[in-house]
């Protein structure tokens, strides 16, 4: 959610790290219904703060980088790709547990 929010935020917008580290319950519920997150616990202050720190360490929160929008979009896509890989691994593990594959 943090990566998606950053990708949608105009580069000239000053991001308040304290306010941005508070999960929006509406967005969290929407992501959960869309199965973009696996559980309600995924929307926690601690996880939001950690995600914001990762983005900040990459220079994606407050930067004068001319390609900031591009790099925020790349970051969001990297997160989505990682989540797709995790989903694939979970599906394989479930198939093994069910005896469908060895």
C-alpha positions as CSV (number, residue, x, y, z in Angstrom):
1,X,0.0,0.0,0.0
2,X,2.8,2.4,0.8
3,X,4.5,1.8,-2.6
4,X,1.2,2.3,-4.4
5,X,0.5,5.5,-2.5
6,X,4.0,6.9,-3.3
7,X,3.6,6.0,-7.0
8,X,0.3,8.0,-7.0
9,X,1.7,11.0,-5.1
10,X,2.9,13.9,-7.2
11,X,6.6,14.5,-6.8
12,X,6.2,18.1,-5.6
13,X,4.0,16.9,-2.7
14,X,5.7,17.1,0.7
15,X,5.2,13.8,2.4
16,X,4.6,14.0,6.1
17,X,6.3,10.8,7.3
18,X,4.4,10.7,10.6
19,X,1.0,11.1,8.9
20,X,2.0,8.7,6.1
21,X,2.9,6.0,8.5
22,X,-0.7,5.7,9.6
23,X,-2.6,3.1,7.7
24,X,-5.8,4.3,6.1
25,X,-8.4,1.8,7.2
26,X,-10.4,2.3,4.0
27,X,-7.5,1.5,1.8
28,X,-6.6,-1.5,3.9
29,X,-10.1,-2.9,3.7
30,X,-10.2,-2.3,0.0
31,X,-6.8,-4.1,-0.5
32,X,-8.0,-7.0,1.6
33,X,-11.3,-7.3,-0.4
34,X,-9.3,-7.2,-3.6
35,X,-7.0,-9.9,-2.1
36,X,-4.0,-7.6,-2.6
37,X,-3.2,-8.3,1.1
38,X,-3.8,-11.6,2.8
39,X,-5.1,-10.5,6.2
40,X,-6.2,-7.5,8.2
41,X,-3.0,-7.7,10.2
42,X,-1.1,-6.6,7.1
43,X,-2.5,-3.1,7.7
44,X,-0.7,-2.1,10.9
45,X,1.2,0.9,11.9
46,X,4.4,-1.0,12.4
47,X,4.3,-2.5,8.9
48,X,3.5,1.0,7.4
49,X,6.4,2.6,9.2
50,X,8.8,-0.2,8.1
51,X,7.6,0.1,4.5
52,X,7.9,3.9,4.6
53,X,11.5,3.5,5.9
54,X,12.4,1.2,3.0
55,X,11.0,3.7,0.5
56,X,12.8,6.6,2.3
57,X,16.1,4.6,2.2
58,X,15.7,4.4,-1.5
59,X,15.2,8.1,-1.7
60,X,11.6,7.8,-2.7
61,X,9.9,9.8,0.0
62,X,11.6,13.2,-0.1
63,X,13.8,13.8,-3.1
64,X,14.5,16.3,-5.8
65,X,15.3,13.5,-8.2
66,X,13.9,14.5,-11.6
67,X,12.8,10.9,-12.3
68,X,11.1,10.5,-8.9
69,X,7.8,9.4,-10.4
70,X,9.5,6.8,-12.5
71,X,11.5,5.4,-9.5
72,X,8.4,5.3,-7.3
73,X,6.5,3.4,-10.0
74,X,9.4,1.0,-10.4
75,X,9.4,0.4,-6.6
76,X,5.7,-0.3,-6.6
77,X,6.1,-2.8,-9.5
78,X,9.0,-4.5,-7.7
79,X,6.8,-4.9,-4.6
80,X,4.0,-6.3,-6.8
81,X,6.3,-8.7,-8.5
82,X,7.7,-10.0,-5.2
83,X,4.1,-10.5,-3.9
84,X,3.3,-12.5,-7.1
85,X,6.3,-14.7,-6.4
86,X,5.2,-15.3,-2.8
87,X,1.7,-16.2,-4.0
88,X,3.2,-18.7,-6.5
89,X,5.3,-20.3,-3.8
90,X,2.3,-20.5,-1.5
91,X,0.3,-22.2,-4.3
92,X,3.1,-24.7,-4.9
93,X,3.3,-25.5,-1.2
94,X,-0.4,-26.0,-1.0
95,X,-0.3,-28.3,-4.0
96,X,2.4,-30.3,-2.3
97,X,0.5,-30.6,0.9
98,X,-2.6,-31.7,-1.0
99,X,-0.5,-34.4,-2.8
100,X,-1.1,-32.9,-6.2
101,X,2.6,-32.6,-6.9
102,X,5.8,-34.0,-5.4
